[in-house]
Amino acid sequence: MQPDEVIASDPAVAGFVNYLDVERNASPHTLAAYTQDIGQFVVFAWETVEVPFDWRGVDRFQARRFL
């Protein structure tokens, strides 16, 4: 399984990508870009790609350091 597929298998990420696809009618390129961006954050935040991710453990300071 590719890293983007692993990231997309996280329930929260899958829900977000589904929202973008169904509700916002985002293009496949947009969906791929968002998944890649989330993947970069996952590696930054947890240094490993193991589903499910602890999204509740992320705070605004960690998100700002990433940006």
MILO-133011 format. One record per residue (C-alpha): y, x, z. Coordinates in steps of 0.25 Angstrom, whole numbers, plus 5000, padded with zeros to 4 digits. Example, Ala and Ser with C-alpha at 12.3 -4.5 7.8 and 13.67 -1.06 7.14 Angstrom:
498250495031 499650555029 
***
This chain:
500050005000 501450054996 502450075007 503349965001 502149865002 501849905016 503349875020 503249745012 502049705020 502849705033 503049555037 504549565039 504749645026 503849555018 504649435023 505949495019 505449535005 504949395003 506249335007 506949424997 506049384987 505849234989 507249194995 508149294989 507449314976 507549464977 507149554965 505849634966 506749764966 507549704978 506249674986 505749814983 507049884987 507049805000 505649845003 505949985000 507149985009 506349925020 505250025019 506350135020 506850075033 505350055038 505150205036 506450235043 506250145055 504750165058 504350285050 503050215046 502650105037 501750015046 501849865045 502349785052 503649845055 504449825068 505649765062 506149715076 506149855081 507249895071 508649895076 509949895069 510150045072 508850085065 509250005053 510650075053 510050215054 509150175042 510350135034 
***
